[in-house]
Structure formats: structure tokens, C-alpha cells
């Protein structure tokens, strides 16, 4: 099955289930004249065939997948196939999912947003009301706080793909209303310092958010990449807090209450806090720190010798990516990768580095630096500081091992 | 009409600086929310007990309710028979700084009223928001009893629940505001 260097197996893996297709058959006879396939000799499908289009059936292997099983599928997370994506935008059907009580089917006509608490004028908004506010669109990543479960090495599998290791990460253009505009409408009372955001799902999920963040860049989002939110992303309304850990971006948002202190909800005490070696836990560490991952070549691929463009994603909840360095020798030397524009605040940035693989075993790594000067730490440095039980906010340098036969796997 | 609204918005917003300090403006969007209208959704309880409703429940009542509504997932005593380690509710006190920390209600949760808030909004898993406030007090009381934090004859209400001192009350270190 092994092909020549000019046709990396990645091309075939992309399609997932297409190995037996016409293209593979034609390529099996070197030097043969190009075939004129059936799709060139007959009319294609009607433009009316798919009022809402889907990817080519040849791409049916490019889907979300969970990394593990859970007692209840409603509380599972489902990962984005980063290794199969291009550019920085995650297609809406592939945006990662983390629910706490399943995905509700919310009727937008019945949905309401209540804004109350320490405000001058408590108000109830319909979705039509919210669509009347001035709108804003911005590109931002979302990353689950528990993405990349590498704090302890025991459960890590060498066979994990980028989808498994980093796939609780997605990026979209979000459109909605500035939360600051809605808060101006209700009038924030002096002394208010926090707000509680609450979902309409069966977990009625709640997180406390600093008022400063709400007034800075928070969005009440109703659209994602040009269409209304997908149900699993909070349809019809979600909170979008650029750079903050995923679960604070409350989906199916039904209520915002202002107060003078955090609520200390279950999700900000017993969960989403980082236990440190001294037995105390870091709390309200909202920001997802600078991080990167090489998505090609990455785990599960079989690399062919010859030219290979190393490509990956970098991001920081603290601003723009300033620099990404790549090492092809296990961290001994580093080269700067090119950053693909646009390079935006709290947004995925695509990096690339041209490379020739000579067929030797080696370790690939990427190291990102953000505009604050923060550099991705090594795992040893991160675990040395925070121990092995923090559970969340793991952002260390990630390494892929390329074996002499081209197989790529997780390196530790 | 859309244009005039945009111009009005631009005038009122005045760019990024204005977003730091919301002006006292009124686009006239939305309807006033009266306490009666929002009462069914206004269910949050803070760690310090603010928002706890009237009512009460005993550990004994909670024990019976727990057996039918909670034990199948969380184990009959909050430990044994739990469907996963994350579903354990009891034990682990004193393990947080060890090589195998166990995070349970008793060992990790800093505030007892949060237990009321979470059970009322999200449990039982198969029928969230189905328990009465009295039942929530009772079940919260039983979970505290399983952790040895209240006696078996305890009756929990707004005052007594907020008065329970959790072992890990001072176990959290908030990230300074400048780093958020």
C-alpha cells in the first residue's frame, strides 16, 4: 500500500473511507493515460438536490469524536478533528461539544433572557428584542478548560490524534450583541462587581463572571459563521467571553444577574478549579494561556519521505500570537514558522513551516509566544509548578514522534 | 429606520472607551421584569447562603429520598457503588495534598449552600428541578451527613445550612483580578 514520496498518505487519510475509489485505482497503474471519469461524461446532481448542503460523501470520516466514554453521553465531550481542518475556521458541524446535561431543543419564540439583580431596570428580552441591538461580529477560539489531558501521563495513549489531544478547541466568527450595550440598557448599580450567567439546559449551568470582563469584550452571540448558532453551541443565545475557558461561555443563555461577589457555584468550586501540590486550588483562572499544536504531521498519520509543510494552530486568551517556533529535533534547535494572516486577539492563528523529511526518526514540537511575551512552557516546567492534579488549563509544548517508517504518534 | 437606529447607537456608544462605562441610555428594548415574573427562574443561591429559600428538611427524610433518587448513580453511601469516581459524594477529607487527592463534597466543596443550589437546579439527573425546596434541604443534609459534617438528627434550613463549616472552606486561592 505504501506510495511514493510525491503522494503522502495524508491525502488518502483525509477522505477516510475513499481508499477503494477511482482515484486510487487509477494511481495504481504508473504511467497509464488519465481516465475520463463518469462524472465528466454525464450531468451532475440538480442544484435543488440539497437546500442545505453537506460535505462530500468522500469526507464522511471527518467528524467529531469523543476521546473516551462516559457514564452518560449527555455529559460527554466530543472533539473537533483538527488534523483534517484547514485555515482557522471550524465548520459549524465540527465545532467541539461539551454539554453538562445534553443538548436541549430550545424554541426561540419561547426563549427569554432576563437581566436583573443589581441593576436600575430589570428587563426581559425576546430573541427579536436582542436582534434589534447594534450587532458585532468577531473571530474567537473556544477551548474547553480540560483540553489536552496531559497533567498525568498514565492514561495517555501514543495512538492519540490531534483530535484526541487538542480537539476540545474550535474557532468561529461569532455575531451578536455587546453585553455592555445590554447592561447599559438595564443600568448597572454602583457596587456591582460580578454577574451570574445561567443556561436554560437541564443543568441550568451557572458561572460567575467579573463585571469588568462583561463590559470589556463579552458578546451575547446568536450567530456562528454566518448562520444562527447550532443547538449544541447554545441556540438561540450564548455568552461569548473571548479568551475565557469554554464552560464560562454559557450556552442557551436565559439569565444574567448582577451582584457584588461571585456565587461560588458548583462549576467554579468543585469543578474547573486547579488543585495545586499544597492541597489548595487555583480558582477563577479564567484565561486560556498561550498554546499551540502541530496538526500536520500529527498523530495517526503515516508520513512519506520528501517535502512536507509543517502546519498547525496557535492561540492565546491574552491577545494575539506573536511568534511560533518549530523544532524537528526534539527541542535542540528551533525555527520560526510563518504566521498566516489574519492574526487576531483570542483567535486561532495558522502557522506553517516548509520542511523535507529524510526518513529519519525524530520528534516534532511547536512553541508559541503571545503578544504579552508569555511563552508556552515545557511539560516539566508546568507540572513542576502546578503538580499533576490541576486537571485544567494544560498548555505545555506538545510533541509528536515520527518513526523511521513514517508513523506519527504522541511523544512524551 | 435601521439607519437611524445605527446612527443613534453610534452616538450613544462613542467607540471602545464608552464600553468601559455604560452610559445611562435607553433604547427602549425589552419589557420590565417584575419579581413575580422571574421568580421561577430566580433560583440562584450564593456560597454564603444568600438566596436560600424558606423551608427545611431533615437528614432522615433525605436518607429516604437519596435511596430512591440518588443512590443508583452516586452509590448507597456516596462512595460504594458510585458509577464513576467523579460521582462520589463522600470521603477523601484530608487527601487534597496527597499523591491521590479525592475531590468530594466533604473533602473539596468550600460552601454547603452550593450543594442546595446545585441539587435544586440540576438534580436528580433524570428529573432536574423536580424536587421541592424542603426535599432539596433534606437531600443536601443527608449528603453532609454522609461526610460526617452534620449529625443524623439534623434538620437543615437557610440558617443551619449556611452555618455548616466545610473542611475545605479556605482551600481556594482566587486568581488576582489583574490576571483575569
Interface residues (C-beta under 8 A of the other chain):
Chain A: X70 X71 X72 X100 X101 X114 X115 X116 X120 X121 X122 X123 X124 X125 X129 X132 X133 X134 X178 X180 X181 X183 X184 X185 X186 X187 X188 X196 X198 X202 X203 X204 X205 X206 X210 X212 X213 X215 X216 X254 X255 X257 X259 X261 X262 X263 X264 X265 X266 X269 X270 X273 X275 X276 X277 X278 X279 X280 X281 X282 X283 X284 X285 X286 X287 X389
Chain B: X5 X6 X9 X10 X12 X13 X19 X20 X21 X22 X23 X24 X25 X26 X27 X29 X30 X31 X32 X33 X34 X37 X38 X41 X42 X43 X44 X45 X46 X47 X48 X73 X83 X84 X87 X96 X97 X98 X101 X103 X105 X108 X109 X110 X111 X114 X117 X118 X121 X122 X125 X128 X129 X171 X172 X173 X174 X175 X177 X179 X180
